[in-house]
Every structure is written in C-alpha cells, then in structure tokens.
C-alpha cells in the first residue's frame, strides 16, 4: 500500500504547446497520480486563446489565463484592455497574462513590452483577477512599473517562475505579491535563488512547472510536465523545514487566496 501524495497545484504550464500533442490524457493521469490535482494553462498569444480555452473546458482540473508574452509583444497585435476583460467572464479564466518584460532575448522591443505590460495591469486592476508576470533581465524597470501602477490602483500578482535577484523579490513582496517556485529552484547551482525563497514569507509561495520547460532534477534536460511539480514541492518543503504535506497545504492555500476563481470544493 502506498501513501497518497498531498494535493498540489501547478500554477503555470503550457498544455497547448506542441510538446504535448496527443499526450494530454496520459499527462493528466500522471499529474493526478503525483497529487497535482489542478493546473493553470497559460495562453501566450491572444490568437491562440480559443484553443487554450477549449483545453480548460474539456478538463475539470484545468483552468486558464491569457495574455501576450513580452517576447511576442512586437510580433502580435497590441491587446486591448476590453479584449482581456471580455475573457474574464469565462468561468475558467482565472488570471491575466502572462505579461511582463524580457530584455534577455528581446530588449529591442522594450518600449512595446512596457506598453503591453501596462495594458495587462489595467485589466487586472479592473477585473480583480491576478496578474501573471514574466521577468527576465529587466528587474529595475519591472519593479518600477509594477509599483507605479499599484499606487494607481491595487491588484494581485504572481512573479511566475521567479529567478531574478533579491531586490525584485523584495519589491514584489512589499506590494503583497507572490513568488512562484519552478524547477529552477531545485537545480544544484541555484543556491542564491533558494535563499531568496527561504527568506520569503511562506504565505507568498506558489508552485509551478512552466512546462514543457525547466524540468527539475531528476528530469532536468528533458521535457517538463505538471506531474513534476511534486519534485519542486520537495525542494520547497526542505527550504522551509516542513513536511511535504504541510508545505503542499500552505501553497494550496496561497494559490486559492490569489487565484480565488480557481478554488475547488
């Protein structure tokens, strides 16, 4: 007889990506067996929203969010606030984004990214749904914009797949935002990142895979999937000196506090 794994939510994955073509039923079965009973699949280009919505409609454990990824901001039509707000009427649409700034690969589109980010923030402010932020090599700009807009009107937010420095972590936490722990936190050379998470309040931590990317050990270098959230959860439990069930329960409460529309039961 085996122990039942604690319930865990993968707060950020990309189930519509071709990496998972033809495998979704088996993938969801593996997630369930690992205790991952719920997931949020993220649409990164608005033209793909109908397909992502269909995934959420077809599977009770799948919720979704949509926005324009910062690396695509210069290639896609600029999204409108009203366009995002229209999506929020769907019962399984639970967040705005992902949006943000990425200067690592696409610094040449920085101004377009900033405009797109502010549009997404406004949709989060008006709808009351949380914002999903992607931040890479843009810590100062993103901290400034998030704080400026928060002063205009409060909103909830998660720093998805957080792997930035301590200054951005503190800026986000000071605004009441959440840090999401991905498989990166379990990489052997991620000691500085683990220290940032360990210093954060337990009630501001979420879990995610960002699958199909960033698989944690022992799957590093292979395709990631929602079931592997359980491996990252083990790292988190160790950091906070908790049992896996207690850490999982804390992150579940955090998820339902921020993503209140995805609360089950």
Buried (B, 14 or more C-beta within 10 A) or exposed (E): EEEEBBBBBBBBBBBBBEBBEEEBEEBBEBBBEBBBBBBBBBBBBBEEBEEBBEBBEEBEBBBBBBBBBBBBBBEBEEBEBEBBBEBBEBEBBBBBBBBBBBBEEBEEBBEBBBEBBBBBBBBBBBBEBBBBBBBBBBBEBBBEBBEEBBEEEEBBBBBBBBBBEBEBBBBBBEBEBBBBBBBBBBBEEBEEBBEBBBEBEBEBBBBBBBBBBBBBBEBBEEBBBBBBBBBBBBBBBBBBEBEBBEBBBBBBEBBBBBBEBBEEE
